[in-house]
């Protein structure tokens, strides 16, 4: 896609390209913290999103 002609669309286009580039860079960098998605609780415990209603 070519860069738009109007100033507003140019800024919007540039911002979207910047965000895409920034997200791609962040995804490519190896983090020094463990992946929270891989850390699941023990099978006998309910998931954290599950809440118990009041009695």
Beta strands, then each sheet from edge to edge (+ up, - down):
end
